[in-house]
Amino acid sequence: MRQVSPQVEEITHRHAHRTVFTRFITPERPEHMSGMWLAYYEKWRTMTREQLDPGLLDIVPTLKHFIPPARVFDKLTMARLFKPSSMNSSSLTR
């Protein structure tokens, strides 16, 4: 991402304590996954953390300084929707 929208930065600045960023974190190795995810990462091994630049999985620098008080929710699989109860303390960091 080249640039974060100024509106996003402004909203985050005003409400950092209520902000949750999500990161899609790939597995270290394909063998750490199962089912279709295992097949995907066996084919696309370059997308695993053992080969991927760690900076590509991090929060963009212009928003990173809001953490804390903003929180980060790490997701190991892609899913558009999740129940708020799935955001437990082990998946949230400050």
C-alpha distances in whole Angstrom, upper triangle without the diagonal:
4,6,7,10,14,15,13,14,18,18,17,19,22,22,21,24,23,19,18,15,15,14,15,16,18,22,23,25,26,29,28,27,30,30,27,25,27,27,24,23,26,25,21,22,19,17,19,19,22,20,16,15,15,12,10,12,11,10,8,10,11,12,14,17,18,19,22,23,20,20,18,19,18,19,20,20,19,20,20,23,24,27,27,30,27,25,28,28,27,24,23,22,23
4,7,10,12,15,14,14,17,19,18,19,22,23,22,25,25,21,21,17,18,17,18,20,21,25,26,28,29,32,31,31,33,34,31,28,31,31,27,26,29,28,24,25,22,20,23,22,25,22,19,17,17,14,12,15,14,13,9,11,10,13,15,17,18,20,23,24,21,22,20,22,22,22,24,24,22,24,23,26,28,31,30,33,31,28,31,31,30,27,26,25,24
4,6,9,11,11,10,14,15,15,16,19,20,19,22,22,19,19,16,17,17,19,21,23,27,28,30,31,34,33,32,35,35,33,30,33,33,29,29,32,31,27,28,25,23,25,24,27,25,21,19,19,15,14,16,15,12,9,10,8,10,13,15,16,18,21,22,19,21,19,21,22,23,25,25,23,24,23,25,27,30,29,32,30,28,30,30,30,27,25,24,23
4,6,8,7,7,10,12,11,13,16,16,15,19,19,15,16,13,15,15,18,20,23,26,28,30,31,34,32,32,34,35,32,30,32,33,30,29,32,31,28,29,26,24,25,24,28,26,22,20,19,16,15,16,14,11,8,10,7,8,12,13,14,16,19,19,16,18,17,19,20,21,24,24,22,23,21,23,24,27,26,29,27,25,27,27,28,24,22,22,21
4,5,5,7,9,10,11,12,15,16,16,19,18,16,17,15,17,18,20,23,26,29,31,33,34,37,35,34,36,37,34,32,35,36,32,32,35,34,31,32,29,27,28,28,31,30,26,24,23,20,19,19,17,14,12,13,10,11,14,16,15,18,20,20,18,19,19,21,22,23,26,26,23,24,21,23,25,27,26,29,28,26,29,29,30,26,24,24,23
4,5,5,6,9,10,10,12,14,15,18,18,16,18,16,19,20,23,26,28,32,34,36,37,40,38,37,39,40,38,35,38,39,35,35,38,37,34,35,32,30,31,30,34,32,29,26,25,22,21,22,19,16,13,14,10,11,15,15,14,18,20,19,17,20,20,22,24,26,29,29,26,27,24,26,27,29,27,31,30,27,30,30,31,28,25,24,23
4,5,5,6,8,10,11,12,13,17,16,14,16,16,18,20,23,26,29,32,34,37,38,40,38,37,39,39,37,35,38,39,35,35,39,38,35,36,34,31,32,31,35,34,30,28,27,24,23,23,21,17,15,16,12,12,16,16,15,18,20,19,17,19,20,21,24,25,28,28,26,25,23,24,25,27,25,28,28,26,28,29,30,27,24,24,23
4,5,5,6,8,10,11,11,14,13,11,13,12,14,16,19,22,25,29,31,33,34,37,34,33,36,36,34,32,35,36,32,32,36,35,32,33,31,28,29,28,31,31,27,25,24,21,20,19,17,13,12,13,10,9,13,14,12,15,17,16,13,15,16,18,20,21,24,25,22,22,20,21,22,24,22,25,25,22,25,25,26,23,21,20,19
4,6,5,6,9,10,10,13,13,11,13,12,15,17,20,23,26,29,31,34,35,38,35,34,37,38,36,33,36,37,34,33,37,36,33,34,31,28,29,28,31,31,27,25,23,20,20,19,17,13,11,11,8,7,11,11,9,13,15,14,12,15,16,18,20,22,26,26,24,25,22,24,24,26,24,27,26,23,26,25,26,24,21,20,18
4,5,5,6,9,10,13,13,12,15,15,18,20,24,26,29,33,34,37,38,41,38,38,40,41,39,36,39,41,37,37,40,40,37,37,35,32,33,32,35,34,31,29,27,23,23,23,20,16,15,15,11,10,14,13,11,15,16,15,14,17,18,21,23,25,28,29,27,27,24,25,26,27,25,28,28,25,27,27,28,26,23,22,20
4,5,5,6,8,11,10,9,12,13,16,19,22,25,28,31,33,36,37,39,37,36,38,39,37,35,38,39,36,36,39,39,36,37,35,31,32,31,35,34,31,29,27,24,23,22,20,16,16,16,13,11,14,14,11,14,15,14,12,15,16,18,21,23,27,27,25,24,22,22,23,23,21,24,25,22,24,24,26,23,20,20,18
4,5,5,5,9,8,7,9,10,14,16,20,22,25,29,30,33,35,37,34,33,36,37,35,33,35,37,34,33,37,37,34,34,32,29,30,28,32,32,28,26,24,21,21,20,17,13,13,13,11,8,11,10,7,10,12,10,8,11,13,15,18,21,24,25,23,23,21,21,22,22,20,23,23,19,22,21,23,20,17,17,15
4,6,5,9,10,9,12,13,17,19,23,25,28,31,33,36,37,40,37,36,39,40,39,36,39,40,37,36,40,40,37,37,35,32,32,30,34,34,30,28,25,22,23,22,19,15,15,14,11,9,11,10,7,11,11,10,10,13,15,18,21,24,27,28,27,27,25,25,25,26,23,26,26,22,24,23,25,23,19,18,16
4,6,9,9,10,13,15,19,21,25,27,31,34,35,39,40,42,39,38,41,42,40,38,41,42,39,39,42,42,39,40,38,34,35,33,37,37,33,31,28,26,26,25,22,18,18,17,15,12,15,13,10,13,13,11,11,14,17,20,23,25,29,30,28,28,25,25,25,25,22,25,26,22,24,24,26,24,20,20,17
4,5,5,6,10,12,16,19,23,25,28,31,33,36,37,39,36,35,38,39,38,35,38,40,37,37,40,41,37,38,36,33,33,31,35,35,32,30,27,25,25,23,20,17,17,18,15,12,14,13,10,12,12,9,8,12,14,17,20,22,26,27,26,25,23,22,22,22,19,21,22,19,21,20,23,21,17,17,15
4,5,5,8,10,14,17,20,22,26,28,30,33,35,37,33,33,36,37,36,33,36,38,35,34,38,38,35,35,34,30,30,28,32,32,29,27,24,22,22,20,17,14,15,15,13,10,11,10,6,8,8,6,5,9,11,14,17,20,24,25,24,24,22,22,21,21,18,21,21,17,19,18,20,18,15,14,11
4,6,9,11,15,18,21,23,27,29,31,34,35,37,33,33,35,37,36,34,36,39,36,35,39,40,37,36,35,32,31,29,33,34,31,29,26,24,24,22,19,16,18,18,16,13,13,12,9,9,8,5,5,8,12,14,18,20,24,26,25,24,23,22,21,20,17,19,19,16,17,16,18,17,13,13,10
4,7,10,13,17,20,22,26,28,30,33,34,36,32,32,34,35,34,32,35,37,34,34,38,38,35,36,34,31,31,29,33,34,30,29,26,24,24,22,19,16,18,19,17,14,15,15,11,11,10,8,6,8,11,13,17,19,23,24,23,22,20,19,18,17,14,16,17,14,15,15,18,16,13,13,12
4,7,10,13,17,19,23,25,27,30,31,33,30,29,31,33,32,29,32,34,31,31,34,35,32,32,31,27,27,26,30,30,27,26,23,21,21,18,16,13,14,16,14,11,12,12,9,9,10,8,5,6,9,10,14,16,20,21,20,19,17,17,16,17,14,16,16,13,15,15,17,15,12,12,11
4,7,10,13,15,19,22,24,27,28,29,26,25,28,29,28,25,28,30,28,27,31,31,29,29,28,24,24,23,26,27,24,23,20,19,18,16,14,11,14,15,15,11,11,13,10,9,10,9,6,5,6,7,10,12,16,17,17,16,15,14,13,14,12,14,13,10,12,13,14,11,9,10,10
4,7,10,12,16,19,21,24,25,27,24,23,26,27,26,23,26,28,25,24,28,28,25,26,24,21,21,20,23,24,20,20,17,15,15,12,10,8,10,13,13,9,9,12,10,9,11,11,7,6,5,6,8,11,14,15,14,15,14,14,14,15,14,16,15,12,14,14,15,12,9,10,10
4,7,9,13,16,18,21,22,24,21,20,22,23,22,19,22,24,21,21,24,25,22,22,22,18,18,17,21,21,18,18,15,15,13,10,10,8,11,14,15,12,12,15,13,12,14,14,11,9,6,5,6,7,11,12,11,11,11,12,12,14,13,15,13,11,13,14,14,10,9,11,12
4,6,9,13,15,18,18,21,18,17,20,21,20,17,19,22,19,18,21,22,19,19,18,14,14,13,17,18,15,14,12,12,10,7,7,7,10,13,15,13,12,15,15,13,15,16,13,11,7,6,5,6,9,10,10,12,12,14,14,16,16,18,15,13,15,15,14,11,11,11,13
4,6,10,13,15,15,18,15,14,17,18,17,13,16,18,15,14,18,18,16,16,15,11,11,11,15,16,13,14,12,12,10,7,9,10,13,16,18,16,15,19,19,17,19,20,17,14,11,9,6,5,6,7,7,10,11,13,14,17,17,18,15,14,16,17,15,12,13,14,16
4,7,9,12,13,15,12,12,15,17,16,13,14,17,14,13,16,17,14,14,13,10,9,8,12,13,11,12,10,11,10,6,9,11,14,17,19,18,16,20,20,17,19,21,18,15,11,10,6,6,5,8,9,12,14,16,16,19,19,20,16,15,17,17,14,11,13,14,16
4,7,8,9,12,10,10,13,15,14,10,11,13,11,9,12,14,11,10,10,7,6,6,9,10,9,11,10,12,11,8,11,14,17,20,22,21,19,23,23,21,23,25,22,19,15,13,10,8,6,8,10,13,16,18,18,21,22,22,18,18,19,20,17,14,16,17,20
4,5,7,8,6,7,11,14,13,10,10,13,11,8,11,13,12,10,11,9,6,6,8,10,10,13,12,15,13,11,14,17,20,22,25,24,22,25,26,23,25,27,24,21,17,15,12,10,7,9,12,15,19,20,20,22,23,23,19,19,20,20,17,15,18,18,21
4,7,9,7,9,13,16,16,13,12,14,13,10,12,14,12,10,11,9,5,4,5,8,9,12,11,14,14,12,15,18,21,23,26,25,23,26,27,24,26,28,26,23,19,18,14,14,11,13,16,19,22,24,23,26,26,26,22,22,22,22,18,17,19,19,22
4,5,6,8,11,14,14,11,9,12,11,8,9,12,11,8,10,9,6,7,6,9,11,14,14,17,16,15,18,21,24,26,29,28,26,29,30,28,29,31,29,26,22,21,17,16,12,14,17,20,23,25,25,27,28,28,24,24,25,25,21,20,22,23,26
4,5,6,8,11,11,8,5,8,8,5,6,9,9,7,10,9,7,10,10,11,13,16,16,20,18,17,20,23,25,28,31,30,28,32,32,30,31,33,31,27,24,22,18,16,12,13,15,19,22,24,24,26,28,28,24,25,25,26,23,21,24,25,28
4,5,7,10,12,9,6,9,11,8,8,12,12,10,14,13,10,12,12,14,16,19,19,22,21,19,22,26,28,31,34,32,30,34,34,31,33,35,32,29,25,23,19,17,14,14,17,20,24,25,25,27,29,28,24,25,25,26,22,21,24,25,29
4,7,11,12,9,8,11,12,10,11,14,14,12,15,13,10,11,12,14,15,18,17,21,20,17,20,23,26,29,31,30,28,31,31,28,29,31,29,25,22,20,16,14,11,12,15,18,22,23,22,24,25,24,21,21,21,22,19,18,21,22,25
4,7,8,6,5,9,9,8,10,13,13,12,15,13,11,13,14,16,16,20,19,22,20,18,21,23,26,29,31,30,28,31,31,29,30,31,29,25,22,19,16,13,9,10,13,15,19,20,19,22,24,23,19,20,21,22,19,18,21,22,26
4,6,6,5,8,10,10,11,13,14,14,17,16,14,16,17,19,20,23,22,25,23,21,24,26,29,32,34,32,31,35,34,32,33,34,31,28,25,21,18,15,12,11,14,16,20,21,20,22,24,24,20,22,23,24,21,20,23,25,29
4,5,5,7,9,10,11,13,14,15,18,17,16,19,20,21,22,25,25,27,25,23,26,28,30,34,36,34,33,37,36,34,35,36,33,30,26,23,20,17,14,12,14,15,19,20,20,22,25,25,21,23,24,27,24,22,26,28,31
4,5,5,6,9,10,11,12,14,17,15,15,18,19,20,20,23,23,26,23,21,24,26,29,32,34,32,32,35,35,33,35,36,33,29,26,23,20,16,13,11,12,14,17,19,19,22,25,25,22,24,25,27,25,23,26,28,31
4,5,5,6,8,10,10,11,14,12,11,14,16,17,17,20,20,22,19,18,21,23,25,29,31,29,28,32,32,30,31,33,29,26,23,20,17,13,10,8,10,13,16,18,18,21,24,24,20,21,23,25,22,20,23,25,28
4,5,5,6,9,10,10,13,12,11,14,15,16,17,20,20,23,21,19,23,25,28,31,33,32,30,34,34,32,33,35,32,29,25,22,19,16,12,11,14,16,20,22,22,24,27,26,23,24,25,27,24,22,25,26,30
4,6,5,6,9,10,13,12,12,16,17,17,18,21,22,24,22,21,24,27,29,32,35,33,32,36,36,34,36,37,34,31,28,25,22,18,15,13,15,18,21,23,24,27,29,29,25,27,28,30,27,25,28,29,33
4,6,5,6,8,11,10,10,14,15,15,15,19,19,21,19,18,21,24,26,29,31,30,29,33,33,32,34,35,32,29,25,23,19,16,13,12,12,15,18,21,22,25,27,28,24,25,27,29,26,23,26,27,31
4,5,5,5,8,7,7,11,11,11,12,16,17,19,17,16,19,22,24,27,30,29,28,31,32,30,32,33,31,28,24,22,18,16,12,12,13,17,20,22,23,26,28,28,24,25,26,27,24,22,25,26,29
4,6,5,9,10,9,13,13,13,14,18,19,22,20,19,23,26,27,30,33,32,31,35,35,33,35,37,34,31,27,25,22,19,16,15,17,20,23,26,26,29,31,31,28,28,30,31,27,25,28,29,32
4,6,9,9,11,14,14,13,14,18,20,22,19,19,23,26,27,30,33,32,31,35,36,34,36,38,35,32,28,26,23,20,17,16,17,20,23,26,27,30,32,33,29,30,31,33,30,27,30,31,34
4,5,6,8,11,12,10,11,14,16,18,16,16,20,22,24,26,29,29,28,32,32,31,33,35,32,29,26,24,20,18,16,15,15,19,21,24,26,29,31,31,28,28,30,31,28,25,27,28,31
4,5,5,9,9,7,9,13,14,17,15,15,19,22,23,26,29,29,27,31,32,30,32,34,32,29,25,24,20,18,15,15,17,20,23,26,27,30,31,32,28,28,29,30,27,24,27,27,30
4,6,8,8,5,6,10,12,14,12,13,17,20,21,23,26,26,25,29,30,28,31,33,30,28,24,23,20,19,16,16,17,21,23,26,27,30,32,32,29,28,30,30,27,25,26,26,29
4,7,8,7,6,9,11,13,10,10,14,17,18,21,24,23,22,26,27,26,28,30,27,25,21,20,16,15,13,13,14,18,20,23,23,27,28,29,25,25,26,27,24,21,23,23,26
4,5,6,6,9,10,13,11,10,14,17,19,22,25,24,22,26,27,25,27,29,26,24,20,19,15,14,11,13,14,18,21,23,23,26,27,28,24,24,25,25,22,19,21,22,24
4,5,5,7,7,10,10,9,12,15,17,19,23,22,20,23,25,22,24,27,24,22,18,17,14,14,12,14,16,19,22,24,24,27,27,27,24,23,23,23,20,18,20,19,22
4,6,9,9,13,13,12,15,19,21,22,26,25,23,26,28,25,27,30,28,25,22,21,17,17,15,17,19,23,25,28,27,30,30,31,27,26,27,26,23,21,23,22,25
4,7,9,12,11,12,15,19,20,21,25,25,23,26,28,26,28,31,29,26,23,22,19,19,16,18,19,23,26,28,28,31,32,32,29,28,29,28,25,23,25,24,26
4,6,8,7,9,12,15,16,18,21,21,20,23,25,23,26,28,25,23,20,20,17,16,15,16,17,21,23,26,26,29,29,30,27,26,27,27,24,21,22,22,24
4,5,6,8,10,13,14,15,18,19,17,20,22,21,24,26,24,22,19,20,17,18,17,18,19,23,24,27,27,30,30,31,28,26,27,26,24,22,22,21,22
4,5,6,7,11,12,13,17,17,14,17,19,18,20,22,20,19,16,16,14,15,15,17,18,21,23,25,25,28,27,28,25,23,24,23,21,18,19,17,18
4,5,5,8,9,10,13,14,12,15,17,16,19,21,19,18,15,16,14,16,16,18,19,22,23,25,25,28,27,28,26,23,25,24,22,19,19,17,18
4,6,8,9,11,14,14,13,17,18,17,20,22,20,18,15,16,14,14,15,16,16,19,20,23,23,26,26,27,24,23,24,24,22,19,19,18,19
4,7,9,12,14,13,12,16,17,15,18,20,17,15,12,12,10,11,11,13,13,16,17,20,20,23,23,24,21,19,21,20,18,15,15,15,16
4,6,8,11,10,8,12,13,12,15,17,14,13,10,11,10,12,14,16,16,18,19,21,21,23,22,24,21,19,20,19,18,15,14,13,14
4,6,8,7,6,9,10,9,12,14,11,11,9,11,11,13,15,17,17,18,18,20,20,22,21,23,21,18,20,19,18,15,14,12,12
4,6,6,6,9,11,11,14,16,13,14,12,14,14,16,18,20,19,21,20,22,23,25,24,26,24,21,23,22,22,19,17,16,15
4,5,5,7,10,11,14,15,14,15,14,17,17,19,21,23,22,24,24,26,26,28,26,28,26,23,25,24,23,21,19,17,15
4,6,7,9,11,14,15,13,15,15,18,19,21,23,25,24,25,24,26,26,28,26,29,27,24,26,25,25,22,20,18,16
4,6,6,8,11,12,9,11,11,14,16,18,21,22,21,22,21,23,23,25,23,25,24,20,22,21,22,19,16,15,13
4,5,6,9,11,9,10,10,13,14,17,20,22,21,23,22,23,23,25,23,25,23,20,21,19,20,17,15,12,11
4,5,8,9,9,11,12,16,17,20,23,25,25,26,25,26,26,27,24,26,25,22,23,21,21,19,16,14,11
4,6,6,6,9,10,14,16,19,23,25,24,24,24,24,23,24,22,24,23,19,20,19,20,18,15,12,10
3,5,5,6,8,12,14,17,20,23,23,23,23,23,22,23,20,21,20,17,17,15,16,15,11,9,6
3,5,6,9,13,15,19,22,24,24,25,24,24,23,23,20,21,20,17,17,14,16,15,11,9,5
4,6,10,13,16,19,23,25,25,25,24,24,22,22,19,20,20,16,17,14,16,15,12,10,6
4,7,10,13,16,20,22,21,21,20,20,19,19,16,18,18,14,15,14,15,14,10,9,7
4,7,10,13,16,19,19,19,18,18,16,17,14,15,14,11,12,10,12,10,6,6,5
4,6,10,13,15,16,16,16,16,15,16,14,15,13,10,11,10,11,8,5,5,6
4,6,10,12,13,13,13,13,11,13,11,12,10,7,9,9,9,6,5,7,9
4,7,9,11,12,13,14,12,14,14,14,11,9,11,11,10,6,7,8,12
4,6,7,8,10,11,10,13,13,14,10,10,12,13,11,8,10,12,15
4,7,9,12,13,13,15,16,16,13,13,14,15,13,10,13,15,18
4,6,10,11,11,14,16,17,13,14,16,18,16,13,15,18,21
4,7,9,10,14,16,17,14,15,17,19,18,15,17,19,22
4,6,7,11,13,15,12,13,16,19,18,15,16,19,22
4,7,10,12,15,13,14,17,20,20,16,17,20,22
4,7,9,12,10,12,15,18,19,15,16,20,22
4,6,8,7,8,12,15,15,13,14,17,20
4,5,5,8,10,14,15,13,14,18,20
4,5,6,8,12,13,12,12,15,17
4,5,6,10,12,11,12,15,18
4,6,9,10,8,10,14,17
4,7,8,6,7,10,13
4,6,6,7,10,13
4,5,5,8,10
4,6,8,11
4,7,10
4,7
4
